[in-house]
Amino acid sequence: MLHGLLAATSVTGFDPAAATEAYIATMDAAARSRSDAYFEGGYWLILVNLVAGLIVAFLLLQTGFAKGLRDRIRGVVKSTSLTVAIYAAIYTVVTTLLLFPLTIWQGYFREHAYGLSTMTMGGWMSEQLIGLVTGMVMAAIFLTLFYLVLRIAKRTWWIWGAAVSVVLLAVTIFVSPVYIDPLFNEYTPMEESVLRDDILALAQANGIPADNVYVFDVSRQSNRITANVNGLFGTTRIALSDTLIENTDPDEVLAVMGHEMGHYALNHLWEMFTVFAILLAIGFAFTDALFRTLNDRFGGRWGVSGISDIAGLPLLAACLSVFFFLMTPVANTIIRTNEAEADLFGLNAARAPDGFATAALRLAAYRKIDPGPLEEFVFFDHPSGRARVAMSMQWKAGQLAWGATDQTSELRLDRAEQIMRDLAAQSAAN
């Protein structure tokens, strides 16, 4: 039946809507129900994480821990910046411990319950510890500079704070491929092969400065597929997960890599720096107003003298988290728009629409494939599986109308059905 939907259509009469439905139909009801439950659960986790963070902030302020920690550090060191750095590191540890029950349920037990994680408890805990140490160092550096801005700029800190944040983000992206990513995964040069040559040719054709392709061992953490073109100013690196190579065919790999290269070629990183700076400036202005309102009422009890007082960090973080919670649809739409642009770029670059469609079906193992319009607008930071399959089939229809030949529809439907069986078996095994 699935094959008949396309086989009955001549090349010149290719119906992208029917092709889309044929691909979507390869996902059976049980797989769709499981994917929907996982992804929809994430909607509630946005709220749960906000509430948990607000409760932690309230406890740190109301119990006097925040001001007490500041006073104890001040009693040992005289430098204001050093006080902020030490406070930031300790704050990171304390909040991590307080939120750890939610973190372990969300990041370990829930992932295993849905068959998405391949990690042992020991391996997961080890990565959490690495993340904690890394977070302490990064928080100390960032907040030291950030609170320096707060003390100097005073009323206009929200503008300068956004600028400093974007600069620090750029530095992080610059050093990440060299110093941060290898803490969590091993990166090795991809073995010489036709696929490697094709990826490099795709990169060269699209102006990406890379002479090698790296593979990183995601399989030790998850069965998800992923890839990236990451880095800045000479640290740009093309990388793909071992799961992408081992579990997909070349058309799917090239479709995914074409998408990732699209982000680079379309200057999405620089675009996001600009958008992020604007959004963050608005968020800091919101935070400034809300912080002052709450601190005017409760600051005496909390021992927080003002927004530049490091003891007010829990309140500042809480105010900013409220802003980004409210901005969820806005932030998701900005990212989703860029992802859709990269999808179209990838289709034009790799010219593998059926490979892109089956790759989208793989992602549907943990991303709801067919949401409603409002649901997709609010909660999706990537186009839905249906939207991606529909785009690839629409692209294919245009190519066929332009004179291309279709030799892959029947084969890819067989492949899509096999993917669904493999994912079901994989989920059961984990």
N, C-alpha and C positions, 0 to 999 in steps of 0.2 A: 504493500500500500504506500509506504513512504517513498519507495523508489518510483512508483507510478506517478506520483505528483509531479516529478521532474521529467521522467522518461517520456511521458505523454506530451510534453511540450517541445516543440521544435526549437532549434537554436535561435532562429530569428524571432520566435515568440516566447522567449524565456520570460517567465513571470517571477519577479523578485519576491513578491508577497507569498506566492506558493512555495518558493524555495526557502524563504524564512520559516514558514510554518513547518516545512518538512524537517528542517534542522531542529527547531524547538521541540517537535514531536518525538525526537529520539530520547528526550529526557523523560523517563517514566514518572508516574505519580509519586512513588515512594521517594525517589531521588529529589524531585522537586519539593516535596513536603519537608524533607530533611534540610535542604538548602534554605528554604523559606524560613523555617524555624530558627536556624542558626543566625541568619542575617537579620531577621526581625527582632531577635533577642538583643542584637546590637543596638537597636533603637533605644531600648530601655536602659542599656548600659551607659548610654550618653548621659541620661538623667541620673542614674545611680552613681556614676563617677563624679558628677557635679555635686550631688548631695553629700557623698562621702568626703569630698574635698572641703566642702563648707563646714561639715561637722568637725573635721580635724582642725581647720583654722579657728573655729569657735573655741574648741578645747584648749588649743595652745594660747589663745588670748585670755580666755576667761579664767583659766587656772593660774595665770601669772607666769607660765613657763616661758613665754616669748620675752617678756621684759626681764625675767630672772636670768635667762641665758645671756641676754645682752649685757646685763650688769656684771655677771660673773666674768665674761670675756673682757669687758672694760677694766675689770680689776686686775687683769693679768697683762694685757697689752695696752699701750697708749695710742697707737695709730688707729685712726678711724677706719681707714681702708682695710687694715689687717683684721680689725674687729668684724667688719662686714664679711671678709673672706672666710674667717673661722665660723662665724654664725651661719653662713650659707652652706658650708660643708656639713655642719651638725644638723641644721634644719633639713637638709636632704636626707640624712640618715633617719631622723626622727619621723618625718612624714612617710618615708618608705616603709618603716616598721609598722606604723599605725595603719597604713593602707594595705599591708601585706596580705591579710586574709582575703580581701577582695582581689588583689593581684594574683594570688595563687589559684583562686577559683576561676577567675576570668582567663588567665594566661596558660594554666596547666590543665586543671580538671575539665573545664569546659571544652578546651581544644581536643582533649583526648576523648571526651564523650561524643564528639562529632567526627572522630576519626581523622582529624586534621594534623595532629602532632605526632612526631616520631621520637620525641625526646624522653629520656628517663628522668625521674625526679632529680637525680644527682646532676645530670647534665643541665637541666633547666635551672636548678639552684646555682650552679656554677656561673651560668650566663647572667643570672640576676645579680650575683655578686660583682661580676665584671661591670655590668651596667651601673651598679650603685657607685663603685669607685670612680668610674668615668663621669658619672653625673655629679659627684662631689667636686671633682676637679673643674668641670665645666661651669657648675653653679658658682663656685668661688671666683673664677675669673670673670664670668659675665656679670654677676651681681656687684662685684667690686667696682667695675666700670660703670654699671648702671646707677648705683647709688652715688657715685661721684657726679654723674650728670644730675641726679636729683638734688644734690647739695648745691651745685653751681647754678643750674638753670632755673631752679625754683618754679616759678609760675609757667614757664614754657618747656618744662622738662619733657612733656609728652611728645613734643616735636623732636627734640634732640634724642630722647630715649628711643624713639622709633628708628632714627637714623643709625644710632649706635647698634641697635639690635640687628638691623639688616647687615651692617658691616661684619658683625660677629658671626652672623649666619653664613655669610660668604666665606669667612675664614674657616668655619667648620666644614663647609662643603669642599673647600680647598684641601684641608688636611685629612678629611674622612677616608678617601681611598687609600691613603698611605699609612695612617696611624690608628684610625678607629675601626673601620670595617674588618681588618685582619684580626681584631680581638675576638670577633664572633664567628668568623668563617675563614677557611683557608682558600686563598686564591692561587690558582695554578694556570699557566698558559695552556690554552686549548690545544690538543693534539692536532698535528697537521692532517687536514682532510679536505674534501671538496666543500663540506659545509663551512669550515673555517674560512676557506678562500672566498666563499660566497658572501659571508658576513663582512669580511674586510673589503670586498669589492663594493658591497652595499654602502659601507661607511665612506669609502673613497668617493663614490659617486655623489655622496651628499655632504661632502666637505667636513667630515669628522676626522680630526687629527689623531689617528690610532694606527699602529703597526702591529698590534697583537690583540687577541681576544682571550679573556680570562674566564675560567669556570670556578664557581664557588660552591661549597658543599652544603647546600640547603637541605639535602636529604637527611642530614643528621638532626635537623630540627623539625622539618615539616615535609609533607608531600605536595606542597603548592609549587606552582611554576612561577618564575620571576626572572627579570633581567633589568639591566639599567645601563645608561651611558652617564657616568658620574664624574664629577671633578671640575676644577677650574684652573686656568693659568698654568697649563702644562701637566696637570695631574689627571686629565681626562682619561677615562678608562671604560672600555666596552666589556661588560661582564654579563654572564648568564648562568643560571643555576644548573647544577648537575641534573636536577629533576626535569628541567626543560629539555635537555639533550636526551636523556634516557627514556622519557615517557612520551615524547612527541616525535613527529616526523619532520623532515627538512622544511616543508612548506609552512608548518606551524611555527617553527623556530624563526624562519626568515620574516614571517608576518609579525611576530612579537618584536623581533629586533628592529624591523622597519618602524614600528610604533615608537620604540624607545629612542631611536635615532631622530625621529620626528621632533621630540622634545628639544633635542640639541639644535637641530637645523632651524627650527622655528623660534629659537631664542626664548623658549618658555621660561628658562631659569631667570634670565634677566627681566623678563616681563613679570614674573612672580615676585622678584625683589621689589619692583615698583609697587605692585598691587599690595604686597604684604606690608610695605612701609606705610602706605596710605591707611590700610585697615588697622594696622597696629597703632598708628597715631590717633585714629578715632577711638580705638580701644583704650589707649592710655588716657585720653581726654575723659572718656566715660569713667575710667577707674579713678582718675583724679577727683571728679565730682562726687562719686559714690564713697570714696575713701574719706573725703573731708566731711561728708554728711554723717557717716557712721562714727568717725573719730571724734567729731564735735560732741556727739552724744555719749559715747562710751570710752573715749580715749583716756579720760582720767582714771577710770577703773582698770583699763588695760595697761596703763603706763606708757602709752605711745604719744610722743610729743608732736609728731607730724609725719607726713608721707616720706620724708627723708630719714626717718628713724628706722633702723634695721629691725627693731622690735615689731614694727608694723608690717613686716614681710608677709605673715600669714593673712592679714587683712588685704594687702595689695594683691596677693595671689588669688584670694577669693573673689575680689572685685573683677579682676581680669578674667577669671574663669566664667563668671556670670556673663560677661560680655561675649565671649567666644561661644558660649552655649546659645545665646540669643542669635548669634551670627551664623549658626550652623548651616542654614539654607544658603546664605550668601557665600560663605567659604566653599561649601560643596559645589555650588553652581560655578564659581570661578575655576575650581580645579577640574570639574567635569567638562567645562567648555574646552579647556586646554587638552584634556584627554581625548575628546572627540576630534579635535584638530589633529592630534598625533595619530589617531586611528586612520583618518583620511590620508594623511601623509604616508603612513605605513602601507596602505593599500596601493597608493601610487608608486611607492618605492619598491616594495617586494613583489607586487602584482600577484598575490596569492590569496584571493578572496575566500576560497573554500578553506584554506589553511587558517585564515583569520577567524572564520566562522567556527571551526572546530576548537580553536584555541579559546574562543569566547565560551564555548560549552564547557571546557575544562574549568574555567573560572566560575562557572555556574554551580560547581560543587559546593561553594561557600559564599556565593553572591546571588541573591534572589534574581532569577532570570527574567521575570515578567512583572515588574511592579506597576502600580497605577501612576498616572502623570504627577499627581501631587506628592506621592510617596517618593518617586524618583527625584523630584525637585528638592525635597527637604533632606533626604537621607543619603542620597547616592553621590559619592565624590568621583565616580566613574560612570560612563554610560552603562545602562543595564545590558544584560546579555542579549535580550531581544533587540535593543537599539543597535548593538554592534553587529549582530548577524544581519539585521535589515540593511545597515549601511553597506556591509560587504556584498550583499546580494544586489543592492541597487547599483553599486559600483560595477559589479560583474555584468549587470544588464546593460549598462552604458557601454562597456567594452565590447560586448557581443554585438550591440547595435552599430558599433564603430568598425566591426569586421573581424573581431577576435573569434577564435574557435573554442568551443566548450568540450573538453574531454575529461572533466574531473567531477561533475556533479554526482554521478552514480557512485564513484569510488569514495567520495568524501562522506556520503550518507552511510555507507558501510563503516567507514572510519568513525563517524560520529556515534553510531550504535555501539561499536566496540569500546569507544572511550567511556560511554556511560556504564558498560559492564565492568570495565577495569576500575573505574572510580567507586562503583558499588562494592567490588571485592576488596579494594584498598581500604575503604571505610570500615568494612566488617573486620578486616585484619587488624586495624589499629584500635 
